[in-house]
Amino acid sequence: MALAVIFFTGIDTSAKWLSIVGIPVLQIVFVRYAGHFLISLIIYVPREGFQVFHSNAPKRQILRSCALFMGTVLNFQALKFLPITVTTTISFAGPIVITLMAIPILGEKVGLRRIIAVCVGFVGVLLVVQPWGQSFHPAMLLSLCVLLMASTYFIMTRLLAGIERNATQQVWSSGIATIVLAPFALNVWVWPNNGVDWAVLGIIGFCGAMGHIAVTTAHRWADASILAPLIYTQVFWAALVGVVIFNTYPTVWTLAGAAVIIASGLYIWRRERYKKVQANLVG
């Protein structure tokens, strides 16, 4: 899971680099998913055959896949204007949004403590976004939309748990994005200018595939409640990349907001884990 976080940071780093040098966002997203799709086919088809294309819940798979690649498009667009630390910190509010979405969609019951934690988490988001201050950038609204898309993706992943194989989910999520984005990406295609840009263009697809495969493998080896907090290690990698590669430093407000959001997310994680333990004891 910690390795997956590094790969996910690699995706954002590559996307920001490519957008700065003038590669269109749709092309970047297409390459990211085309590489993911190709690597998934190489890994899963020899092992499981063409059964990987068969879905037991195709409508849910399509909705999940669309939420994932639409979120990626919006995220890469936001990265053109925002530091990686800002987009990463806003994404940390995912558990907060998922908690709220799980009430009507999954029928989960959320107690007063978790509702308070959600409210505290949104205060952290406000500290990062600062809609009242001069540092506010409209691209932050894109990151908030990314947050909604990513939360939808994870909710759909929960709904597909036990219904769909991991291999099928990998192939569908990357394949649908590749097919849908291909005509748009080819229409705006721009060839990289040098070897470094070519390398980064290749790296983004590799990071996409390996990141999701690492997450899948991690969840096969350990319970999600153990793995969830590791996503917050991304704030370290995002800050490091921002300083070393893009010469941007996280602001005090970003760090403060990250601390509040992470604290809220960890509390929600702790409550969910406690409830699962109690349920198992009763069972």
ChimeraX attribute file (.defattr): number of C-alpha atoms within 10 A of each C-alpha:
attribute: neighborCount
match mode: 1-to-1
recipient: residues
	/A:1	21
	/A:2	17
	/A:3	15
	/A:4	24
	/A:5	21
	/A:6	18
	/A:7	23
	/A:8	22
	/A:9	23
	/A:10	23
	/A:11	25
	/A:12	23
	/A:13	22
	/A:14	24
	/A:15	27
	/A:16	25
	/A:17	19
	/A:18	23
	/A:19	18
	/A:20	13
	/A:21	11
	/A:22	13
	/A:23	21
	/A:24	18
	/A:25	25
	/A:26	23
	/A:27	24
	/A:28	24
	/A:29	27
	/A:30	26
	/A:31	23
	/A:32	28
	/A:33	27
	/A:34	25
	/A:35	23
	/A:36	28
	/A:37	25
	/A:38	17
	/A:39	20
	/A:40	23
	/A:41	20
	/A:42	10
	/A:43	13
	/A:44	18
	/A:45	15
	/A:46	9
	/A:47	11
	/A:48	12
	/A:49	10
	/A:50	12
	/A:51	11
	/A:52	21
	/A:53	17
	/A:54	14
	/A:55	16
	/A:56	13
	/A:57	12
	/A:58	12
	/A:59	10
	/A:60	16
	/A:61	23
	/A:62	17
	/A:63	14
	/A:64	24
	/A:65	25
	/A:66	20
	/A:67	22
	/A:68	21
	/A:69	26
	/A:70	16
	/A:71	24
	/A:72	26
	/A:73	19
	/A:74	22
	/A:75	28
	/A:76	28
	/A:77	21
	/A:78	25
	/A:79	26
	/A:80	18
	/A:81	15
	/A:82	19
	/A:83	22
	/A:84	27
	/A:85	28
	/A:86	26
	/A:87	27
	/A:88	22
	/A:89	26
	/A:90	24
	/A:91	24
	/A:92	23
	/A:93	25
	/A:94	22
	/A:95	23
	/A:96	24
	/A:97	19
	/A:98	20
	/A:99	23
	/A:100	17
	/A:101	17
	/A:102	17
	/A:103	12
	/A:104	10
	/A:105	13
	/A:106	13
	/A:107	9
	/A:108	12
	/A:109	10
	/A:110	14
	/A:111	9
	/A:112	8
	/A:113	12
	/A:114	20
	/A:115	15
	/A:116	12
	/A:117	20
	/A:118	24
	/A:119	15
	/A:120	18
	/A:121	28
	/A:122	19
	/A:123	16
	/A:124	28
	/A:125	24
	/A:126	17
	/A:127	21
	/A:128	26
	/A:129	26
	/A:130	17
	/A:131	14
	/A:132	9
	/A:133	9
	/A:134	7
	/A:135	11
	/A:136	13
	/A:137	15
	/A:138	13
	/A:139	19
	/A:140	22
	/A:141	15
	/A:142	20
	/A:143	26
	/A:144	22
	/A:145	17
	/A:146	27
	/A:147	25
	/A:148	19
	/A:149	22
	/A:150	23
	/A:151	26
	/A:152	25
	/A:153	23
	/A:154	17
	/A:155	18
	/A:156	20
	/A:157	18
	/A:158	13
	/A:159	17
	/A:160	18
	/A:161	10
	/A:162	9
	/A:163	12
	/A:164	18
	/A:165	14
	/A:166	18
	/A:167	20
	/A:168	20
	/A:169	22
	/A:170	23
	/A:171	22
	/A:172	23
	/A:173	22
	/A:174	26
	/A:175	22
	/A:176	19
	/A:177	25
	/A:178	23
	/A:179	13
	/A:180	13
	/A:181	20
	/A:182	18
	/A:183	14
	/A:184	13
	/A:185	19
	/A:186	12
	/A:187	10
	/A:188	12
	/A:189	15
	/A:190	12
	/A:191	10
	/A:192	16
	/A:193	11
	/A:194	8
	/A:195	9
	/A:196	10
	/A:197	17
	/A:198	13
	/A:199	12
	/A:200	19
	/A:201	22
	/A:202	15
	/A:203	19
	/A:204	27
	/A:205	26
	/A:206	23
	/A:207	23
	/A:208	26
	/A:209	25
	/A:210	18
	/A:211	24
	/A:212	19
	/A:213	21
	/A:214	17
	/A:215	17
	/A:216	17
	/A:217	14
	/A:218	17
	/A:219	16
	/A:220	11
	/A:221	9
	/A:222	11
	/A:223	11
	/A:224	14
	/A:225	14
	/A:226	12
	/A:227	15
	/A:228	15
	/A:229	16
	/A:230	13
	/A:231	17
	/A:232	20
	/A:233	12
	/A:234	21
	/A:235	23
	/A:236	13
	/A:237	19
	/A:238	24
	/A:239	20
	/A:240	18
	/A:241	21
	/A:242	18
	/A:243	16
	/A:244	10
	/A:245	10
	/A:246	14
	/A:247	11
	/A:248	16
	/A:249	16
	/A:250	17
	/A:251	12
	/A:252	11
	/A:253	17
	/A:254	23
	/A:255	19
	/A:256	15
	/A:257	25
	/A:258	27
	/A:259	15
	/A:260	21
	/A:261	33
	/A:262	22
	/A:263	16
	/A:264	26
	/A:265	26
	/A:266	17
	/A:267	16
	/A:268	22
	/A:269	21
	/A:270	15
	/A:271	16
	/A:272	16
	/A:273	16
	/A:274	13
	/A:275	12
	/A:276	13
	/A:277	12
	/A:278	11
	/A:279	10
	/A:280	9
	/A:281	8
	/A:282	7
	/A:283	6
